Amino acid sequence: MLKGDSPLDGEQNKGNANEHASDREGALMSGYEIACIGLVAAVSLAVRQAAAGEPLRLQAGPHLFLDDFLIAAQSNLKRVVTPPKKLEDPVVTGRKDGCFQPYLTVLRDPKTGRFRIWYGVPENAGQSHLGYMESEGGIRWIRPHRVLPDPARIQFGVSILDEGPDFSDPAKRYKYGWWNDGGLQVAASPDGLAWKPLAPGVVLPHNHDINCIFRDTIRNRYLAIVSTYTTGDAWKGQRRVSMQSESSDLIRWEKPRYIITPDDCADEGETQFYCMGGLIARGGLLIGMVRVLRDDLPADPGGPVAGIGYTVLAWSRDGSAWQRDREPFMDRNPRAGAWDHAMTWTDCQIIVGDETYLYYGGYARGHKIERFTERQIGLARMPLDRYAAREAGDVPGSLKTPVLALEASRLSLNADARGGEIRLQITDAVGKPLPGFAFKDCEPVTGDSVRAAARWKRPLSGLRGKPVHLEFALRRARLYGFALE
């Protein structure tokens, strides 16, 4: 049920029902045009505010240095992607728990604190059901798993939202999106166990069998990230690429557009994408996990070419245009024979205290090898919001923000300064340190903390709403971002 026409041309070919049920050729714009649109949209807000002489108004919450948006100048710093630490063994297995897909959702019940996992268990190679378990800590799950009744036929997909206990319609608190019969289908549930379709059949057509839904609380809307097979000017042949659409009700969707596509000038080999999942909102950022597929490579040098995969970071500051890294954020396990040696595809992020848990699908030997036993779910953990840092070594580094308006009374740093330190000063709009807020007035931040308090001789609340720069001085330290409270 689209607002507008599908951006894809051609007839569906139902072909291989095992993994990708159809092909549709033809892209509407070149990879170059897509890249230009993304770049312009990503910087348009800062450009407009700078041109108008307006400071960036930052509200309470985290503000991450994932990209250069909050950086006006820097020196002697390098951007470092910091992968989470994996648990050695899978937490959901193929043989014991019936997992046969890399798609999953983990939520934490706000009342009981229990973790809940939904994942795909097979009817056959081209049809799934919802497997379900609970856990006290998110690692050891209470077995055996349950197989929930289907809301309708499910091919692939386990994307589930919890609208919360205060949602206006309790019977539709939980939402579920999956792929079948040519596109996204959606259902609702009061408890995440008994599901009923929200609409009959497909609500958003797309021709490759991966999708996810997400509640964009920043803009009060739903997003759908959907996969399609298509051609494009920036890459050879048909590839899997990712598109995005928006909706106010999960039923009526805007015309989808390309957001994650390959570029043979910058991406190696036959790079394609098993869609983007694991979306999370942090401050003004949406952060997603892009599953990269290289079907042209073996898991081991000289071995059979059976495909490998890993996960890279993607982010958006306007909820529309996305940027992505090319270096892995979660890479394959380098150890030959490991259960996640061929694939590490992240599909869920959940905040647990001062940590982020990242659940991922791991494959042992290749993309299509032993799907009923060698596709399992793992867990990696990292300190909260530590996706990428600005790092200084023995040579001191510096970072200066654009002109900001701070609506806060306290400021903290997410930083690892073990063996070093970070100092912070606040200047006026022309760069003159404000009295009581110079580097010499700041207590040095040392140690390792996701919320190290920044302290000066004067209270930050006195600067509320005034145009200022933040200037950071780092030595042997990593700075991930800052938070306003």
Secondary structure as UniProt FT lines:
FT   STRAND          2..3
FT   TURN            17..19
FT   HELIX           31..51
FT   TURN            52..53
FT   STRAND          56..58
FT   STRAND          61..64
FT   TURN            69..70
FT   STRAND          73..75
FT   STRAND          78..81
FT   STRAND          85..86
FT   TURN            95..97
FT   STRAND          104..108
FT   TURN            110..112
FT   STRAND          115..124
FT   TURN            125..126
FT   STRAND          127..135
FT   STRAND          146..148
FT   STRAND          156..162
FT   TURN            165..166
FT   HELIX           170..172
FT   STRAND          174..180
FT   TURN            181..182
FT   STRAND          183..189
FT   STRAND          196..197
FT   STRAND          204..205
FT   STRAND          211..216
FT   TURN            217..220
FT   STRAND          221..232
FT   TURN            233..234
FT   STRAND          235..247
FT   STRAND          253..254
FT   STRAND          257..260
FT   TURN            264..266
FT   STRAND          271..282
FT   TURN            283..284
FT   STRAND          285..294
FT   TURN            295..296
FT   TURN            301..302
FT   STRAND          308..316
FT   STRAND          323..324
FT   TURN            336..337
FT   TURN            339..340
FT   STRAND          343..352
FT   TURN            353..354
FT   STRAND          355..363
FT   TURN            367..368
FT   TURN            371..373
FT   STRAND          375..383
FT   TURN            384..385
FT   STRAND          388..392
FT   STRAND          397..400
FT   STRAND          404..406
FT   STRAND          411..427
FT   TURN            429..430
FT   TURN            435..436
FT   HELIX           439..441
FT   STRAND          445..453
FT   HELIX           460..463
FT   TURN            464..465
FT   STRAND          467..475
FT   STRAND          477..484
//
